[in-house]
Amino acid sequence: MKIGFVYAGQGSQSVGMGHDFYEESQLFRTTLDNAAENLKDELGLDIKDLSFNGPLEKLSLTAYTQPAMVAFAVGVTKMLESEGITPEYALGLSLGEYSALFAAGILSEEDVVKLVAKRGRFMTQAAEGLKVGMAAVLGLERTVIEECCARVSGETGKVVSPANYNCPGQIVISGDLEAVEKASAELKEAGAKRVLPLNVSGPFHTTLMKSAGDLLAKEMQKITFNPGRVQVVYNAIGRTKNEDETVPALLEKQVQSSVYLEDSIRFMYEQGVDTFVEIGPGKVISGFIKKTLTDVKIMNIEKSEDLRAVVTELRQ
């Protein structure tokens, strides 16, 4: 058995997430208490209270979602580690990549929650005043979508590009609203089964996020990135990094370029990962894994009973 941890990204958040862990586990409780204290000045609120009590509209704001999700993931990862369960590979969807870096020992607990809080703020600032859109395109080949986006960008002078390669037959496009709507119409004509507009607050994973990437790069100069003890599969390249690639450079690139999730999942499988454990609210990545691979074990940890079930299963 070779275990891979996969971490949920923004969009999977839910009011009440982590409350049962907080009630039952001193380790998780200490983790969230520390995160709330460390983020108090940056956020101007108690991230623990927002996670437990909402409202969802506020929890779903990028600046708050990101530290809330990562604090949850850090707590669960520490609980698994206390049970002797660690991964050989770690992967996260967009925001979840930071949780993967914590699981690998590359980022410390304090640094990772502070960094994603800054990331959330930088991304919010980058999107201010922009009319943006994202849409999920179902049932078309990559090349068709890529060529359409490039053509529409050239015709309109606006940004639209693939943002997330999620799984076979599902790619998300993102950018300026005008360009996204035009590309969506053309992709329907090109044979897409469906094109579904997404309710988002920013043109995530496009060049419109460059200012966020620039600010993130400066912020990361203040942080120590450790060698790590677990292999991380990076969104921006769909594989582990080479010796000449650095974690800060890949994170800077990630915020403003495509997320190659399907490629990352396949890479882990090629390295022998046969057991995937998704950590975080919802089962979004598990759904993508099921559509990408057919012969692997997939488990989820959203609630405390899920963790107990995973521990029992992996100890057999």
C-alpha positions as CSV (number, residue, x, y, z in Angstrom):
1,M,0.0,0.0,0.0
2,K,1.3,3.5,-0.9
3,I,-0.7,6.4,0.6
4,G,-1.3,9.8,-1.0
5,F,-3.0,12.6,0.9
6,V,-5.0,15.0,-1.2
7,Y,-6.3,18.3,0.2
8,A,-9.5,20.1,-0.7
9,G,-9.4,23.6,-2.2
10,Q,-11.5,26.7,-2.0
11,G,-15.2,26.1,-2.7
12,S,-15.5,23.0,-0.4
13,Q,-15.9,25.1,2.8
14,S,-18.9,24.6,5.0
15,V,-20.2,26.1,8.2
16,G,-19.4,23.9,11.2
17,M,-16.3,22.3,9.6
18,G,-14.0,21.0,12.3
19,H,-16.4,21.5,15.2
20,D,-16.6,17.8,16.0
21,F,-12.9,17.4,15.9
22,Y,-12.5,20.5,18.1
23,E,-14.9,19.0,20.7
24,E,-13.2,15.5,20.7
25,S,-9.5,16.2,20.2
26,Q,-7.1,18.2,22.3
27,L,-4.6,18.1,19.4
28,F,-7.1,19.6,17.0
29,R,-8.3,22.1,19.5
30,T,-4.9,23.4,20.2
31,T,-4.2,23.7,16.4
32,L,-7.3,25.8,15.8
33,D,-6.8,27.9,18.9
34,N,-3.3,28.7,17.8
35,A,-4.4,29.5,14.2
36,A,-7.1,31.8,15.5
37,E,-4.6,33.6,17.7
38,N,-2.0,33.9,15.0
39,L,-4.5,35.3,12.5
40,K,-6.4,37.6,14.8
41,D,-4.6,40.8,13.7
42,E,-4.4,39.8,10.0
43,L,-8.1,38.9,9.7
44,G,-9.7,41.1,12.3
45,L,-11.9,38.2,13.5
46,D,-11.8,34.8,15.1
47,I,-11.4,32.3,12.2
48,K,-12.4,29.4,14.5
49,D,-15.8,31.1,15.3
50,L,-16.4,31.9,11.6
51,S,-15.7,28.3,10.7
52,F,-18.0,26.9,13.3
53,N,-20.9,29.4,13.1
54,G,-20.7,31.2,9.8
55,P,-22.4,32.8,8.1
56,L,-21.5,30.9,4.9
57,E,-21.4,34.1,2.8
58,K,-18.6,35.4,5.0
59,L,-16.8,32.1,5.3
60,S,-16.9,31.9,1.5
61,L,-15.0,35.1,1.0
62,T,-11.5,34.3,-0.3
63,A,-9.7,36.1,2.4
64,Y,-11.4,34.0,5.1
65,T,-11.9,30.7,3.3
66,Q,-8.2,30.1,2.7
67,P,-6.9,30.3,6.3
68,A,-10.0,28.4,7.6
69,M,-9.6,25.5,5.2
70,V,-5.9,25.2,5.9
71,A,-6.3,25.4,9.7
72,F,-8.8,22.5,9.4
73,A,-6.4,20.5,7.2
74,V,-3.4,21.1,9.5
75,G,-5.4,19.8,12.5
76,V,-6.6,16.7,10.7
77,T,-3.1,16.0,9.4
78,K,-1.6,16.2,12.8
79,M,-4.3,13.8,14.2
80,L,-3.4,11.3,11.5
81,E,0.3,11.7,12.2
82,S,-0.4,11.0,15.9
83,E,-2.0,7.7,14.8
84,G,1.1,6.8,12.8
85,I,-0.5,7.5,9.4
86,T,1.6,9.6,7.0
87,P,1.6,9.8,3.2
88,E,4.3,9.1,0.7
89,Y,2.9,11.7,-1.6
90,A,0.8,14.8,-1.0
91,L,-1.3,16.9,-3.3
92,G,-3.7,19.7,-2.9
93,L,-6.2,21.4,-5.2
94,S,-5.1,25.1,-5.6
95,L,-5.3,26.3,-2.0
96,G,-5.0,22.7,-0.8
97,E,-1.4,22.7,-2.1
98,Y,-0.4,24.7,1.0
99,S,-1.8,22.0,3.3
100,A,0.2,19.4,1.3
101,L,3.3,21.5,1.9
102,F,2.6,21.3,5.7
103,A,2.0,17.6,5.5
104,A,5.4,17.3,3.8
105,G,7.1,19.3,6.5
106,I,8.1,22.0,4.0
107,L,6.0,24.7,5.7
108,S,5.6,25.0,9.5
109,E,2.1,25.1,11.1
110,E,2.4,28.8,11.9
111,D,3.9,29.9,8.6
112,V,1.3,28.0,6.5
113,V,-1.8,29.6,8.1
114,K,-0.2,33.1,8.0
115,L,0.9,32.7,4.4
116,V,-2.5,31.6,3.1
117,A,-4.2,34.4,5.0
118,K,-2.0,36.8,3.0
119,R,-2.6,34.9,-0.2
120,G,-6.3,35.2,0.3
121,R,-6.0,39.0,0.8
122,F,-3.7,39.4,-2.2
123,M,-6.1,37.4,-4.5
124,T,-9.0,39.5,-3.2
125,Q,-7.2,42.7,-4.0
126,A,-6.2,41.5,-7.5
127,A,-9.8,40.8,-8.4
128,E,-11.1,44.2,-7.2
129,G,-13.0,46.2,-9.8
130,L,-12.8,43.4,-12.4
131,K,-15.8,41.8,-14.2
132,V,-14.7,38.2,-14.1
133,G,-16.1,34.7,-14.8
134,M,-15.3,31.1,-14.6
135,A,-17.1,28.2,-16.3
136,A,-16.8,24.4,-16.2
137,V,-16.6,22.9,-19.7
138,L,-17.8,19.3,-19.9
139,G,-17.0,16.8,-22.6
140,L,-14.4,18.5,-24.8
141,E,-10.8,17.7,-25.4
142,R,-8.1,19.9,-24.0
143,T,-6.7,21.0,-27.3
144,V,-10.2,22.2,-28.4
145,I,-10.6,24.3,-25.3
146,E,-7.1,25.6,-25.4
147,E,-7.4,26.7,-29.0
148,C,-10.7,28.3,-28.4
149,C,-9.5,30.3,-25.4
150,A,-6.4,31.5,-27.3
151,R,-8.6,32.6,-30.3
152,V,-11.1,34.5,-28.1
153,S,-8.3,36.2,-26.2
154,G,-6.7,37.3,-29.4
155,E,-10.1,38.6,-30.8
156,T,-11.2,40.4,-27.7
157,G,-7.9,41.5,-26.2
158,K,-9.3,40.0,-22.9
159,V,-8.1,37.2,-20.8
160,V,-9.6,33.7,-20.9
161,S,-7.7,30.5,-20.4
162,P,-8.0,27.0,-18.9
163,A,-7.7,27.4,-15.1
164,N,-8.3,23.8,-13.9
165,Y,-7.7,20.5,-15.6
166,N,-9.8,18.6,-13.2
167,C,-10.4,15.2,-14.7
168,P,-11.2,13.6,-18.1
169,G,-14.0,15.7,-19.7
170,Q,-14.0,18.5,-17.2
171,I,-11.9,21.7,-17.6
172,V,-12.6,25.0,-16.0
173,I,-11.9,28.2,-17.9
174,S,-11.4,31.6,-16.2
175,G,-10.8,35.3,-17.0
176,D,-12.5,38.5,-18.0
177,L,-16.3,38.0,-18.0
178,E,-16.7,39.1,-21.6
179,A,-14.1,36.7,-22.9
180,V,-15.4,33.8,-20.7
181,E,-18.9,34.3,-22.0
182,K,-17.7,34.4,-25.7
183,A,-15.5,31.3,-25.2
184,S,-18.4,29.5,-23.5
185,A,-20.7,30.1,-26.4
186,E,-18.1,28.9,-28.9
187,L,-17.3,25.8,-26.9
188,K,-21.0,24.9,-26.9
189,E,-21.0,25.2,-30.7
190,A,-17.8,23.1,-30.8
191,G,-19.6,20.2,-29.1
192,A,-19.3,20.6,-25.3
193,K,-21.9,18.6,-23.5
194,R,-22.4,21.4,-21.0
195,V,-20.8,24.7,-20.1
196,L,-21.7,25.7,-16.5
197,P,-21.0,29.2,-15.2
198,L,-19.4,29.2,-11.7
199,N,-20.1,31.6,-9.0
200,V,-16.7,33.0,-8.2
201,S,-15.2,36.2,-6.9
202,G,-12.0,36.3,-9.0
203,P,-10.3,35.2,-12.2
204,F,-8.4,32.5,-10.4
205,H,-5.4,30.8,-12.0
206,T,-5.1,33.3,-14.9
207,T,-2.6,36.1,-15.7
208,L,-5.1,38.5,-14.1
209,M,-3.8,37.2,-10.8
210,K,-0.2,38.3,-11.5
211,S,-0.3,41.1,-8.9
212,A,-1.2,38.5,-6.3
213,G,1.7,36.4,-7.4
214,D,4.1,39.3,-7.2
215,L,3.0,40.1,-3.6
216,L,3.1,36.4,-2.7
217,A,6.6,36.2,-3.9
218,K,7.7,39.0,-1.7
219,E,5.9,37.5,1.3
220,M,7.6,34.2,0.8
221,Q,11.0,35.8,1.1
222,K,10.3,36.1,4.8
223,I,9.5,32.4,5.2
224,T,11.7,29.3,5.7
225,F,10.9,26.4,3.3
226,N,12.3,23.2,4.7
227,P,13.6,20.3,2.5
228,G,10.5,18.2,3.4
229,R,10.0,14.5,4.2
230,V,7.2,13.7,1.8
231,Q,7.0,14.1,-2.0
232,V,4.7,17.0,-3.0
233,V,3.0,16.9,-6.5
234,Y,2.7,20.5,-7.6
235,N,-0.4,22.0,-9.4
236,A,1.5,24.2,-11.8
237,I,3.5,21.3,-13.3
238,G,1.5,18.1,-12.5
239,R,4.5,16.3,-10.9
240,T,7.1,16.6,-8.2
241,K,9.7,19.3,-8.7
242,N,13.1,19.0,-10.2
243,E,16.2,20.1,-8.4
244,D,16.3,23.4,-10.3
245,E,12.7,24.2,-9.4
246,T,11.9,26.0,-6.1
247,V,8.8,25.8,-4.0
248,P,8.3,29.6,-3.8
249,A,8.6,29.9,-7.6
250,L,6.0,27.1,-8.1
251,L,3.6,28.8,-5.6
252,E,4.0,32.1,-7.4
253,K,3.3,30.5,-10.7
254,Q,0.3,28.5,-9.3
255,V,-1.8,31.5,-8.4
256,Q,-1.7,32.8,-11.9
257,S,-1.6,29.8,-14.2
258,S,-3.4,26.5,-14.8
259,V,-3.9,23.8,-12.2
260,Y,-3.0,20.4,-13.6
261,L,-5.0,18.2,-11.2
262,E,-5.7,15.3,-13.6
263,D,-2.0,15.2,-14.5
264,S,-1.1,15.3,-10.8
265,I,-3.5,12.4,-9.9
266,R,-2.1,10.3,-12.8
267,F,1.5,11.1,-11.7
268,M,0.8,9.9,-8.2
269,Y,-0.7,6.7,-9.6
270,E,2.4,6.1,-11.8
271,Q,4.5,6.4,-8.7
272,G,2.6,3.5,-7.1
273,V,0.0,5.4,-5.0
274,D,-2.9,3.1,-4.7
275,T,-4.7,4.6,-1.7
276,F,-5.9,8.2,-1.7
277,V,-7.1,10.0,1.4
278,E,-8.9,13.3,0.8
279,I,-8.8,15.7,3.7
280,G,-11.3,18.5,3.9
281,P,-15.0,19.3,3.6
282,G,-16.8,17.6,0.7
283,K,-15.6,15.0,-1.7
284,V,-14.7,17.1,-4.7
285,I,-11.2,15.7,-5.4
286,S,-12.4,12.1,-4.7
287,G,-14.9,12.6,-7.5
288,F,-12.2,13.7,-9.9
289,I,-10.0,10.7,-8.9
290,K,-12.9,8.3,-9.6
291,K,-13.2,9.8,-13.1
292,T,-9.5,9.5,-13.7
293,L,-8.5,6.2,-12.1
294,T,-10.5,2.9,-11.7
295,D,-8.4,0.7,-9.5
296,V,-7.5,2.7,-6.4
297,K,-8.9,3.0,-2.9
298,I,-10.4,6.4,-2.1
299,M,-11.3,7.6,1.4
300,N,-12.4,10.9,2.8
301,I,-12.0,12.7,6.1
302,E,-14.6,15.4,6.7
303,K,-15.9,14.4,10.1
304,S,-14.4,12.7,13.2
305,E,-16.1,9.4,12.4
306,D,-14.4,9.5,9.0
307,L,-11.0,9.8,10.6
308,R,-11.7,6.9,12.9
309,A,-12.8,4.8,9.9
310,V,-9.7,5.7,7.9
311,V,-7.4,4.9,10.8
312,T,-9.0,1.5,11.2
313,E,-8.8,0.8,7.5
314,L,-5.2,1.8,7.1
315,R,-4.0,-0.1,10.1
316,Q,-5.3,-3.5,8.8
